[in-house]
């Protein structure tokens, strides 16, 4: 699920304006508080519904949230959260998604300011590959019944000092089910948001063997030409496809693998 763009945009613009000169640490702190507001809304369905109720004037909704947050979180964060509450939402779930998204945007902005955004994006993708490659680990981290803190302790041990602090924080967001998604899907969405902040689109590539730098550059240039914007290649090596490439960009899938061609030949022969 994604927040409504028109309702979300004013708060996102305010985030960019209020923290234009902020340090990465200040942005991380703002993100922590925004995500804490999101957890509050997640725990309190009646409050969430009241804050998203279109029958209540926006001023009432804003004052309700302000009365709860004032003195507990930074004043600028209060203004960001009330900017969201003052907008119109189709459902209480959409408001919750928007608060979470704003917290994530603050983290990505921190990584961007610190010159770490491409590395954070890649670390999220690589960790997702590690998880997907281990059914037991995927089941453990994706268990919605297990407490988030328990699962976060495991990811902290796995990532340790091998990942940047922003990456670790974003993994925790994924564990909590970012936007109502499962863990693996949440990681994928966070990768895409990191790429989007760099004005790039993610292309998921499956190859039978590692690509050379020249081949990666040619593929990236070709996809950028096709889509009219930069493309961030996320490459997985899978010898089972035998040869060729599979490339997915959004809902577009280009499957030129040998295994697909063989399947088509077998299908044709059995007709």
N, C-alpha and C positions, 0 to 999 in steps of 0.2 A: 504494500500500500504506500502511496505517496501523498504528501499534503497538497491541497489545492494550490496551484501556483499563484493565483491572484490574491488569495488570502495570506499566503506565506511570504510573498515578495516584500511587503513593507517591513516586516521584522528582519528579513535577511539583509535588506538595505540598511536598516538601522544598525545591525550587527557590524556591517562593514564600515559604516560611518563612525560609530562610537569607539571602535577599536582599531581605527586606521593607524594610529601611532603606537598601539599597545605592543608590549613585548610578547614573545611566545608564551612565557610563563603566565602572563596576565590572561591571555586567551585560554590557556589550559584551565586556569582557575574559573573563568566564566563558564567554560564547558562543563566542569564538574558541578557547578551550581545549577546550570540549566538541566543537566541530566538528573540531578537530584529532584528538581521540580517535576520532571517527567516520571520519576519513580513514585513521587507523592500522588500524582494524578493516576498512575497505574494502580496504586493501592486503594484509592478512594473513588470508587465509581460514582457515588452521589455527587461529590465535588466536581468530578470531571463532567458529568452531565449538566450540572448547574452552570459551569463556566462556558459550555458550548451551546446552551439553550438559546435558540434564536428568538424565543418569546420574551426573553429578558433584555432590556436595553443594554447596549454595549457598556455604558457607564457603570451600570450595576455590576456587571460581570467583572469589569476592570477593578472596581473598588473592592469586590469580594476577594479577588486574588491578591490585591495590594495589601489588604488587611492581614492576610495569612503570611505573606512573604516579608513584609517590611520589618527590618531589624534582624532578619534571619539570613538573608542573602544580600549581596552587593546591590546598591541602588541601581546601577546600570543594568544588572541582570533582571531586576524587578521591572524595569522599563521594557526590556526585550520580551519578557514573558507576558506582560500586560498588552503589549502590541499584538501578540498572537491572540490573546483572549478577546481583545476588542474587535477582531475580524470575525467574519461569518464562516461557520463550518457546517458541512453537511451532517456530521456526526461527532459525538464525543471522541470516538476513536481517531478521527482525522485530526482533532486538536492535539491529542496525545502524540500522534506521529509527528506533528509539526514541532512540538517542543523537543522531542528527541532529535529531529533533523537539525534544529538550530544548535543543539549541543554538539552534534557531529560536525556541523559546518564550522563551529568555533575551533574544534580540534584540528580540522583540516587547515584552517587559516593559520593556526599555530605552527603546523608542520611546514606550511608554505613560507611563513615569515622566517622560520629557522633554516630554510633551504633544504628541507628533508622530505618534501612531499613525494617526489618520485620513489625514494627509498621506502617510505611508509606504504605507498601503493604496492610496491613489489613485495614487501614483507607480508602484507595481508594476503596477497595472492599465493605466495609460496607456502604460508602456513595453511591456507585452505587446501592446497595440494597434499600437504603432509596429512592433514585430517582425513581427506577423502581417500587417501591411500591406505588407511587403517580402519576397517569397519568397527573394530572395538573402540578405538579412540573417537570415531565419529559418533557412535552410539552414546558414549559417555558424555561428551561435550554437548551433544544435541538433546540430552534428556531434559525435557521441560519440567520434570518433577523434582529433579535434584536442585538444591539451592544454588543460585548463581555464584555466591562466594565460594562454595565448595568447588565448583567447576573452574572458577577463576584462579583458584589456588593451583590447580593442575596446569592451566595455561601459563601462569606466571613461572612455574617450574620449567615448563617446556621451552618458553621463550627466553627467560632469564635476561642476561645482558646481550643476547644475540639479536634482540629487536629494540627499536627505538621506543622510548616511553609513550609516545603518541600511539604507536602501533599497539602496544599492550593495552592502552585505554580503549582503543577502538575494538579490540578483540573482546574486551569485557562488554562493550555495547552490543556486539553480536551475540554473545552468550545470553544476554537478557532478551533477545528476540527483537532486533531492530525493525521497527515498522510492522510488527506482528509476524515476521518471517522466522523460519528455522535458522539454526546456527550457520549452516553452510551457505544458505541463500543470503543471510545477513552479511556474511563476509564478502560475497560476490557483489552485493549492492554497495558496500563500502568501497570496494576497489573501483567500481564505476563512478562513484561520487568523487573519489580522489582524482581520477582521470578527468572528469568533467571540470573540476576546478582548474586543471591545467589546459582546459579547452581541447581535450582529446576524447576520443571514443575508444572503448575497449574492444579489441578483436581477440577472441579466444582461438588459438591455433593448436591443432594436434598434428604432430609430425612423427614419422617413424624413427627418425634420428635427429640429433641436434642440428639446427640450421647454422650455416656459416654467417658471419657478420654481414657479408655482402648479400646473402639471400634474405636475411632479416630486413636489411635496408631496402632491398627491391620490393619485398612484400609490403612493407610499411608504406613506401612511396605509392605503390599501386592502389592500396586501400584508401590512402589519403586523397588520391585523385578521384576515386570512385565516390567517396562520401563528402568531399569538400571540406574536410577538417583533419587535424592531426589524429593519428591512430596509435594507441598504446597496445603493443603486441604482448599477449600473455600466452606463452608457449609451453605446451605439455608434450613430452616425448612418450609415445606409446608404440612399441615395435609391433603390436598386434595388427595395426592397420597396414602393415607390410611396406607400403610406399605411398607417395602422394601427400596431400594435405587436406585437413578439414579446417575450415575457417568460419567462425560464427561472429557476426557483428549485429548486436541487437537481436531481432527476430530473423535476420537473414543468415541462412546456412549455405555454405559452398563446400560440398563434399566431393573432393577429387581423389579420395583414397583408393588404393588398389583393392582393399577389402570390399568397398562398396561396389566397385566395378565387377568383381567376382560374384558378388551376390546378385547383381543384375543379370550376369551371364547365366548363372544357375537358374534364376527365375525364368529367363527366356527359354532355356532348354527344357524346362518342365511343362511349358505351356503346350 
